[in-house]
Amino acid sequence: MNTSKLMAAALTSLLIIAASGASTAWAHHGWRWTESGVFELTGVVESARLGNPHGVLVVDADGQKWTVEVGQPWRNERAGLTDKMLAPGAELTILGKRSADAAEQRMKAERVVIDGTNHDLYPERIEASR
């Protein structure tokens, strides 16, 4: 095989690998893994990892551990949420989308309610689902 054909084959392989990795990341960080409708969860934050690409809370809801994806730091700030408000021990209600895999206790938050105050991470999605 000549050098130009070898280089073309290598470049094609790299592009395929890069495209498949990007689609995997997009699927995880988008909404395609969730079911439609509004899911509500009330519980107490056990742990929080806040930062990019998005924050992740572990919430105890009636003895069940749920993984809850909240927003990126800028989105949380825009919604009026601080890291302290999402710290372990915080009691909250989360409205959003549940994982389409019923065996998975995971959801993506659209709204976080703390002490009766709504903190809308995705106001456009909340209005569309009502």
N, CA and C of each residue as an Amber inpcrd file, in Angstrom:
protein
   390
   0.8690000  -1.1820000   0.0000000   0.0000000   0.0000000   0.0000000
   0.9030000   1.2280000   0.0000000   0.5800000   2.2000000  -0.8680000
   1.4380000   3.3770000  -0.9110000   1.1270000   4.3210000   0.2510000
   2.0300000   5.2560000   0.4550000   1.9520000   6.1500000   1.6110000
   0.6800000   6.9910000   1.6210000   0.2440000   7.5010000   0.4920000
  -0.9500000   8.3560000   0.4790000  -2.2070000   7.5530000   0.8220000
  -2.2990000   6.3150000   0.3550000  -3.4550000   5.4830000   0.7080000
  -3.4320000   5.1150000   2.1860000  -2.2490000   4.8500000   2.7170000
  -2.1090000   4.5300000   4.1330000  -2.5170000   5.7200000   5.0000000
  -2.0850000   6.9160000   4.5950000  -2.4480000   8.1370000   5.3470000
  -3.9600000   8.3770000   5.2810000  -4.5560000   8.1640000   4.1000000
  -6.0000000   8.3610000   3.9530000  -6.7720000   7.3690000   4.8220000
  -6.3330000   6.1300000   4.8640000  -6.9950000   5.1210000   5.6960000
  -6.8620000   5.4690000   7.1690000  -5.6910000   5.9310000   7.5900000
  -5.4800000   6.3080000   8.9930000  -6.3580000   7.4960000   9.3710000
  -6.4390000   8.4970000   8.4880000  -7.2560000   9.6790000   8.7530000
  -8.7410000   9.3010000   8.8430000  -9.1970000   8.4470000   7.9480000
 -10.5860000   7.9870000   7.9810000 -10.8830000   7.2740000   9.2940000
  -9.9730000   6.4150000   9.7290000 -10.1600000   5.6980000  10.9970000
 -10.2490000   6.6590000  12.1680000  -9.3660000   7.6470000  12.1880000
  -9.3950000   8.6380000  13.2750000 -10.7050000   9.4210000  13.2860000
 -11.1980000   9.8040000  12.1210000 -12.4610000  10.5490000  12.0610000
 -13.6270000   9.7050000  12.5570000 -13.6440000   8.4360000  12.2200000
 -14.7180000   7.5460000  12.6890000 -14.6700000   7.4060000  14.2020000
 -13.4650000   7.2200000  14.7460000 -13.3090000   7.0990000  16.1960000
 -13.7390000   8.3820000  16.8950000 -13.3170000   9.5270000  16.3670000
 -13.6790000  10.8090000  16.9730000 -15.1870000  11.0380000  16.9260000
 -15.8180000  10.7080000  15.7970000 -17.2620000  10.9070000  15.6690000
 -18.0360000  10.0130000  16.6240000 -17.6000000   8.7870000  16.8090000
 -18.3220000   7.8930000  17.7200000 -18.1760000   8.3490000  19.1590000
 -17.0320000   8.8590000  19.5470000 -16.8420000   9.3830000  20.9030000
 -17.6770000  10.6180000  21.1530000 -17.7800000  11.4800000  20.1550000
 -18.5760000  12.6990000  20.3070000 -20.0470000  12.3720000  20.4620000
 -20.5340000  11.3800000  19.7110000 -21.9570000  11.0460000  19.8360000
 -22.2620000  10.4320000  21.1860000 -21.3210000   9.6640000  21.7480000
 -21.5090000   9.0920000  23.0820000 -21.5900000  10.2040000  24.1200000
 -20.6870000  11.1670000  24.0450000 -20.7020000  12.2860000  24.9910000
 -21.9850000  13.0920000  24.8380000 -22.4120000  13.3430000  23.6040000
 -23.6280000  14.1070000  23.3650000 -24.8400000  13.3900000  23.9550000
 -24.9100000  12.0820000  23.7710000 -26.0520000  11.3270000  24.2960000
 -26.1100000  11.4160000  25.8090000 -24.9620000  11.3660000  26.4850000
 -24.9570000  11.4310000  27.9410000 -25.3420000  12.8190000  28.4320000
 -24.8370000  13.8620000  27.7860000 -25.0620000  15.2090000  28.2920000
 -26.3110000  15.8600000  27.7270000 -26.9940000  15.2040000  26.8310000
 -28.2510000  15.7100000  26.3100000 -29.4070000  15.1740000  27.1340000
 -30.5340000  15.0160000  26.4860000 -31.7540000  14.5570000  27.1470000
 -32.2340000  13.2230000  26.6060000 -31.5390000  12.6670000  25.6340000
 -32.0230000  11.4600000  24.9600000 -32.0980000  10.2470000  25.8770000
 -31.3850000  10.2400000  26.9750000 -31.4040000   9.1050000  27.9070000
 -32.5690000   9.1830000  28.8890000 -33.3520000  10.2530000  28.8200000
 -34.4520000  10.4400000  29.7680000 -35.7900000  10.0820000  29.1340000
 -36.7960000   9.8480000  30.0060000 -38.1470000   9.6270000  29.4860000
 -38.8780000  10.9610000  29.4430000 -39.9900000  10.9850000  28.7360000
 -40.7840000  12.2110000  28.6690000 -41.6080000  12.3410000  29.9460000
 -42.2490000  13.4750000  30.0940000 -43.0530000  13.7060000  31.2880000
 -42.2190000  14.3540000  32.3790000 -42.8790000  14.6850000  33.4630000
 -42.2040000  15.3340000  34.5900000 -42.0880000  14.3310000  35.7310000
 -40.8900000  14.2000000  36.2670000 -40.6380000  13.3160000  37.3970000
 -40.2860000  14.1920000  38.5900000 -40.8220000  13.8720000  39.7670000
 -40.5710000  14.6560000  40.9810000 -39.9240000  13.7680000  42.0330000
 -38.8780000  14.2890000  42.6490000 -38.1380000  13.5580000  43.6780000
 -37.9000000  14.4930000  44.8570000 -38.2090000  14.0280000  46.0680000
 -37.9480000  14.8080000  47.2800000 -37.0280000  13.9990000  48.1710000
 -35.9890000  14.6640000  48.6720000 -35.0510000  13.9540000  49.5320000
 -33.9990000  14.8750000  50.1190000 -32.9370000  14.2430000  50.6250000
 -31.8470000  14.9560000  51.2970000 -30.5480000  14.6630000  50.5460000
 -29.7890000  15.7080000  50.2890000 -28.5120000  15.5560000  49.5920000
 -27.5360000  14.7990000  50.4850000 -26.9820000  13.7110000  49.9590000
 -25.9520000  12.9520000  50.6820000 -24.5600000  13.3950000  50.2680000
 -24.3930000  13.6580000  48.9730000 -23.0910000  14.1370000  48.4850000
 -23.3190000  14.9840000  47.2530000 -22.3520000  15.8520000  46.9760000
 -22.4460000  16.7400000  45.8210000 -21.0760000  16.8760000  45.1730000
 -21.0650000  16.7420000  43.8560000 -19.8750000  17.0310000  43.0580000
 -20.3220000  18.0820000  42.0570000 -19.9570000  19.3140000  42.3410000
 -20.4210000  20.4290000  41.5210000 -19.2740000  20.9410000  40.6650000
 -19.5750000  21.2610000  39.4420000 -18.5640000  21.7400000  38.5070000
 -18.9190000  21.2960000  37.1020000 -17.9550000  21.3900000  36.2190000
 -18.1740000  21.0200000  34.8240000 -17.9320000  19.5330000  34.6200000
 -18.5820000  18.8650000  33.6980000 -19.5160000  19.4370000  32.7320000
 -20.8870000  19.7590000  33.3230000 -21.2330000  19.1530000  34.4680000
 -22.4590000  19.4950000  35.1940000 -22.3210000  18.9350000  36.5960000
 -23.0990000  19.4770000  37.5190000 -23.0650000  18.9830000  38.8850000
 -23.8220000  17.6770000  39.0240000 -23.4010000  16.8780000  40.0030000
 -24.0630000  15.6090000  40.2790000 -24.3020000  15.5100000  41.7850000
 -25.5480000  15.2640000  42.1580000 -25.9200000  15.0740000  43.5520000
 -26.2940000  13.6170000  43.7680000 -26.0290000  13.1140000  44.9530000
 -26.6020000  11.8420000  45.3830000 -27.6330000  12.2240000  46.4350000
 -28.8830000  11.8500000  46.1770000 -30.0050000  12.2490000  47.0280000
 -30.6370000  11.0020000  47.6300000 -30.8410000  11.0440000  48.9470000
 -31.5480000   9.9690000  49.6460000 -33.0280000  10.3310000  49.6640000
 -33.8310000   9.5230000  48.9750000 -35.2770000   9.7200000  48.9350000
 -35.9380000   8.4730000  49.4940000 -36.3930000   8.5480000  50.7300000
 -37.0330000   7.4010000  51.3970000 -36.1480000   6.1660000  51.3770000
 -34.8620000   6.3580000  51.6520000 -33.9260000   5.2370000  51.7280000
 -33.3610000   4.7800000  50.4010000 -33.8020000   5.3710000  49.3090000
 -33.2590000   5.0320000  47.9900000 -32.2820000   6.1170000  47.5580000
 -31.1580000   5.6940000  47.0130000 -30.1300000   6.6340000  46.5490000
 -30.3540000   6.9640000  45.0820000 -30.5250000   8.2370000  44.7950000
 -30.7440000   8.7180000  43.4360000 -29.5720000   9.5880000  43.0080000
 -29.1590000   9.4400000  41.7810000 -28.1620000  10.3290000  41.1800000
 -28.9400000  11.3940000  40.4260000 -28.6560000  12.6520000  40.7490000
 -29.3720000  13.7720000  40.1360000 -28.3650000  14.6900000  39.4550000
 -28.5270000  14.8620000  38.1540000 -27.6810000  15.8010000  37.4150000
 -28.3140000  17.1770000  37.4970000 -27.5450000  18.1370000  38.0130000
 -27.9940000  19.5270000  38.0370000 -27.2210000  20.2550000  36.9420000
 -27.2430000  21.5660000  36.9500000 -26.6450000  22.3160000  35.8560000
 -25.1480000  22.5110000  35.9650000 -24.6180000  23.1170000  34.9100000
 -23.2400000  23.5840000  34.9260000 -23.1580000  24.7320000  35.9300000
 -21.9510000  25.0790000  36.3890000 -21.8480000  26.1600000  37.3770000
 -22.5690000  27.4490000  36.9600000 -22.4430000  27.8660000  35.7100000
 -23.1090000  29.1050000  35.2700000 -24.6200000  28.9560000  35.2920000
 -25.1440000  27.7660000  34.9720000 -26.5940000  27.5450000  34.9590000
 -27.1450000  27.5370000  36.3860000 -26.4190000  26.8880000  37.3110000
 -26.8370000  26.8870000  38.7120000 -26.8780000  28.3170000  39.2520000
 -25.8330000  29.0810000  38.9330000 -25.7730000  30.4720000  39.3980000
 -26.9320000  31.2860000  38.8250000 -27.2160000  31.1180000  37.5440000
 -28.3270000  31.8410000  36.9080000 -29.6610000  31.5000000  37.5640000
 -29.8020000  30.2520000  38.0290000 -31.0400000  29.8170000  38.6870000
 -31.1010000  30.2550000  40.1520000 -30.0230000  30.8630000  40.6570000
 -30.0060000  31.3120000  42.0450000 -29.5120000  30.2630000  43.0190000
 -28.9100000  29.1970000  42.5100000 -28.3890000  28.1310000  43.3750000
 -26.9140000  28.3710000  43.6900000 -26.5610000  28.1380000  44.9350000
 -25.1580000  28.2040000  45.3410000 -24.7040000  26.8010000  45.7480000
 -23.4050000  26.6090000  45.7820000 -22.8740000  25.3130000  46.2180000
 -23.3460000  24.9830000  47.6310000 -23.4290000  25.9940000  48.4840000
 -23.8630000  25.7830000  49.8710000 -25.3010000  25.2600000  49.9310000
 -26.1500000  25.7250000  49.0160000 -27.5500000  25.2910000  48.9970000
 -27.6810000  23.8310000  48.5840000 -26.6870000  23.3120000  47.8600000
 -26.7180000  21.9330000  47.3640000 -25.8010000  21.0130000  48.1680000
 -25.3440000  21.4940000  49.3170000 -24.4110000  20.7300000  50.1480000
 -25.1190000  19.5760000  50.8610000 -24.3410000  18.5760000  51.2960000
 -24.9290000  17.4670000  52.0510000 -25.7830000  17.9650000  53.2140000
 -26.9550000  17.3390000  53.3630000 -27.8950000  17.7230000  54.4080000
 -29.0270000  18.5890000  53.9010000 -28.8590000  19.1760000  52.7120000
 -29.9070000  20.0390000  52.1560000 -31.1380000  19.2140000  51.7890000
 -32.3100000  19.7090000  52.1950000 -33.5720000  19.0790000  51.8180000
 -34.1070000  19.8010000  50.5960000 -34.4930000  19.0270000  49.5870000
 -34.9540000  19.6490000  48.3580000 -35.9170000  18.7540000  47.5960000
 -36.6300000  19.3830000  46.6900000 -37.4900000  18.6770000  45.7460000
 -36.9750000  19.0090000  44.3610000 -36.8660000  17.9880000  43.5250000
 -36.3330000  18.1730000  42.1830000 -37.3910000  17.7330000  41.1810000
 -37.6400000  18.5720000  40.2050000 -38.5190000  18.2250000  39.0980000
 -37.6780000  18.1600000  37.8400000 -37.9280000  17.1470000  37.0330000
 -37.1570000  17.0030000  35.8100000 -37.5140000  15.7400000  35.0820000
 -36.5160000  15.1600000  34.4640000 -36.7130000  13.9570000  33.6560000
 -35.9640000  12.7910000  34.2760000 -36.6520000  11.6650000  34.3780000
 -36.0870000  10.4400000  34.9150000 -35.4190000   9.6580000  33.7840000
 -34.4360000   8.8380000  34.1410000 -33.7940000   7.9610000  33.1710000
 -34.8330000   7.0440000  32.5380000 -34.7150000   6.8170000  31.2430000
 -35.6110000   5.8920000  30.5410000 -35.3580000   4.4490000  30.9530000
 -34.2090000   4.1800000  31.5500000 -33.8910000   2.8470000  32.0650000
 -34.4660000   2.7590000  33.4780000 -35.5640000   2.0290000  33.6440000
 -36.2660000   1.9530000  34.9260000 -35.4090000   1.3750000  36.0430000
 -34.3770000   0.6200000  35.6970000 -33.4900000   0.0390000  36.7110000
 -32.4930000   1.0590000  37.2460000 -32.3990000   2.1900000  36.5770000
 -31.4300000   3.2120000  36.9520000 -32.1180000   4.3200000  37.7460000
 -31.6230000   4.6130000  38.9280000 -32.1930000   5.6820000  39.7500000
 -31.3920000   6.9560000  39.4910000 -31.7000000   7.5530000  38.3500000
 -30.9880000   8.7510000  37.9090000 -31.9800000   9.6710000  37.2240000
 -31.7850000  10.9680000  37.4190000 -32.6330000  11.9600000  36.7710000
 -31.8410000  13.2090000  36.4540000 -32.3960000  14.0070000  35.5640000
 -31.8030000  15.2880000  35.2000000 -32.7560000  16.3820000  35.6730000
 -32.2420000  17.2810000  36.4960000 -33.0720000  18.3250000  37.1020000
 -33.3750000  19.4460000  36.1190000 -34.6270000  19.8670000  36.1180000
 -35.0430000  21.0690000  35.4050000 -35.3270000  22.1900000  36.4000000
 -35.8280000  21.8010000  37.5770000 -36.1470000  22.7630000  38.6450000
 -35.7420000  22.1380000  39.9700000 -35.1320000  22.9450000  40.8370000
 -34.8000000  22.5330000  42.1950000 -35.5820000  23.4530000  43.1290000
 -36.3300000  22.8560000  44.0630000 -37.1290000  23.6340000  45.0140000
 -36.5090000  23.4660000  46.3920000 -36.1280000  24.5940000  46.9880000
 -35.5370000  24.6010000  48.3270000 -36.2930000  25.6240000  49.1640000
 -36.8140000  25.1810000  50.3050000 -37.5750000  26.0580000  51.1990000
 -38.6760000  26.8120000  50.4550000 -39.3420000  26.1390000  49.5310000
 -40.4580000  26.7300000  48.8100000 -40.0830000  27.6500000  47.6590000
 -38.7960000  27.8250000  47.4110000 -38.3470000  28.6930000  46.3240000
 -37.9390000  27.8510000  45.1210000 -38.4950000  28.1940000  43.9510000
 -38.1480000  27.5090000  42.7120000 -36.8460000  28.0600000  42.1450000
 -35.9490000  27.1580000  41.7830000 -34.6970000  27.5060000  41.1190000
 -34.7210000  26.7810000  39.7780000 -35.0730000  27.5190000  38.7240000
 -35.2830000  26.9280000  37.4110000 -33.9810000  26.8650000  36.6160000
 -33.4800000  25.6530000  36.4450000 -32.2690000  25.4330000  35.6630000
 -32.5620000  25.5180000  34.1660000 -33.7080000  25.0080000  33.7690000
 -34.1200000  24.9860000  32.3640000 -35.5410000  25.5370000  32.2610000
 -35.7240000  26.8480000  32.4210000 -37.0820000  27.4150000  32.4160000
 -37.8400000  27.1140000  31.1260000 -37.1360000  27.0900000  30.0030000
 -37.8030000  26.8280000  28.7220000 -38.3460000  25.3880000  28.6650000
 -37.7000000  24.4610000  29.2910000 -38.1600000  23.0650000  29.3060000
 -39.3270000  22.8940000  30.2820000 -39.2920000  23.6340000  31.3830000
 -40.3690000  23.5450000  32.3700000 -41.6740000  24.0350000  31.7450000
 -41.6350000  25.1640000  31.0680000 -42.8300000  25.7090000  30.4360000
 -43.3490000  24.7990000  29.3490000 -42.4550000  24.1760000  28.5880000
 -42.8670000  23.2980000  27.4790000 -43.5030000  22.0120000  27.9760000
 -43.1250000  21.5620000  29.1700000 -43.6570000  20.2910000  29.6610000
 -44.9310000  20.4650000  30.4840000 -45.3930000  21.6630000  30.6730000
 -46.6160000  21.9110000  31.4560000 -47.8240000  21.9010000  30.5630000
